[in-house]
Amino acid sequence: MKNVIWNIGNKVRNGMAKVQGKLSDCRGDLAVNTIGGIIIAVVLIGLLIAAIRTFFPGFFTAMFNSMQQKLNANW
């Protein structure tokens, strides 16, 4: 009878150790957070560009024309 109780206790301890190992496993966490951060950054930049185009329609055109004139003046 004593052996049965010891066996049950060992199985419970082993089971608890396995569950604790699964819950504390964080492999791949850095990759997931990095990819999520990149996706959020791309979405925010896209929304910012859309807002600039909406409120300042000629902003990018004027900026690129100005850059083109400065580059062509140096050549």
Residue pairs with C-beta under 8 A, 6 or more apart in sequence:
52 59
52 60
53 59
53 60
